[in-house]
Amino acid sequence: MTSAVLDEALKKAAVAWVSVGDGPALGIWCMPLEGSLIVVSGPGEQYAPGLADASRATVRLRGDNGGLIVVSDVAVTRLVPGSEEWATVAPQLAQKRLNASGTADEVVARWAETGCAVVRLTPSEQDVTTAPDLPADSGAAAPRETPARIETRRPYRLHRVRKN
């Protein structure tokens, strides 16, 4: 049953929560492919610190109702530009990439030139956690500090004041 739940979650995955080492789990856009997930990160793409150089990571996937259904340890394999696997996988990933500027071939060429990491996340059948062994807590963490947070001044009056 575990592999069926994992396989189904992998097939339907569009976003996975990936954590490397003791780092926080980050929501990362992914593409399912042949029982694994393909992820791109790097300059001009999504932020996934440490994923390109990692050998193992933890992936959390949601079900149809939005709740956590499976947690799995995965092997991380970086695809090398120019390799046969890169030539088959990277164009497929580029076609799925929303809001990309340029054609799929241009996006793949940009990934290779700028050093973006295209990685394959392959789950291990032994290290899979499903219900009823999933954590009971929400898994929510306090928001991390970010320079994007800007304090705004509250208005003196919220509504228009009538003048008599």
Residue pairs with C-beta under 8 A, 6 or more apart in sequence:
1 130
2 125
2 128
2 130
3 125
3 128
5 69
5 70
5 128
5 130
6 70
6 72
6 123
6 125
6 128
6 130
7 35
9 61
9 62
9 63
9 69
9 70
10 32
10 35
10 36
10 37
10 61
10 123
11 32
12 32
12 64
13 30
13 32
13 37
13 61
14 29
14 30
15 27
15 28
15 29
15 30
15 62
16 27
16 28
16 30
16 37
16 39
16 59
16 60
16 61
16 121
17 25
17 26
17 27
17 28
17 59
17 60
17 61
18 25
18 26
18 28
18 39
18 48
18 51
18 57
18 58
18 59
18 60
18 121
19 25
19 26
19 57
19 58
19 60
20 48
20 49
20 50
20 51
20 54
20 57
20 58
21 50
21 54
23 49
23 50
24 141
24 144
25 58
25 60
25 139
26 47
26 48
28 39
28 41
28 46
28 48
28 51
29 39
29 46
30 37
30 38
30 39
30 121
31 37
31 38
31 39
31 92
31 93
31 96
32 38
33 89
33 92
33 120
35 122
35 123
36 74
36 120
36 121
36 122
36 123
37 59
37 74
37 120
37 121
38 89
38 92
38 93
38 118
38 119
38 120
38 121
39 46
39 48
39 51
39 118
39 119
39 121
40 46
40 93
40 97
40 111
40 116
40 117
40 118
40 119
41 47
41 48
41 51
41 52
41 116
41 117
41 119
42 52
42 111
42 114
42 115
42 116
42 117
43 114
43 115
43 116
44 110
44 114
44 116
45 111
45 116
48 117
51 57
51 76
51 117
51 119
52 78
52 117
52 119
54 76
55 75
55 76
56 73
56 74
56 75
56 76
57 73
57 74
57 76
57 121
58 71
58 72
58 73
58 74
59 71
59 72
59 73
59 74
59 121
59 123
60 68
60 70
60 71
60 139
61 68
61 69
61 70
61 71
61 72
62 68
62 69
63 69
68 134
68 135
68 139
69 130
69 131
69 134
70 128
70 129
70 130
71 128
71 129
71 130
71 134
72 123
72 124
72 127
72 128
72 129
73 123
73 124
73 127
73 128
74 121
74 122
74 123
74 124
75 121
75 122
75 124
76 119
76 120
76 121
77 119
77 120
77 122
78 117
78 118
78 119
79 85
79 86
79 89
79 90
79 118
79 119
79 120
80 86
81 90
81 111
81 112
82 112
85 120
86 112
86 118
89 118
89 120
90 108
90 111
90 112
90 118
91 104
91 105
91 108
93 118
94 100
94 104
94 105
94 107
94 108
94 111
95 104
97 107
100 107
101 107
102 110
110 116
111 118
